[in-house]
């Protein structure tokens, strides 16, 4: 049994029912300056809040806590705190403040 298929940016090769080897293409980062991007996010608190909400949305979409924390370079404790803050806003029926 040998299949080849492509999913988004991943090339997956199934060698048997139990083993799947995933190879990823390198990410194109030319022209990106991490320091400038961090400064841009810090300019406006709404940008930082949007990223925090995106983290919570990623968890709701079924992504694992480990994957989300690694992807966004945050700790589990930070995510727990943001979740609790978001729940406070939404439980107060502040519709315009929901994450």
Buried (B, 14 or more C-beta within 10 A) or exposed (E): EEEEEEEEEEBEEBEEEEEEEEEEEEEEEEEEEEEEEEEEEEEEEEEEBEEBBEBBEBBEEEEEEEEBBEEBEBEEEEBEEBBEEBEEBEEEEEEEEEB
